[in-house]
């Protein structure tokens, strides 16, 4: 998602979540930039029915989020 705008990133996220099998992982590389894409992605993930939990990959890498699928 790096370098993409919010709308395009959210469409890509939706497609990726729809194709994931149960109990899988999704690494979302949204980059750091202004934080707009990361903020929008996290907003969607908080409410998405397929998402068990999500977290920043590490303190050293705030540009990647790990998503745990139910």
Buried (B, 14 or more C-beta within 10 A) or exposed (E): BEEBEBEEBBEBBEEBBEEBEEEEEBEBEBBEEEEEBBEBBBEBBEEBEBBEEBEBBEEEEBBBBBBBBE
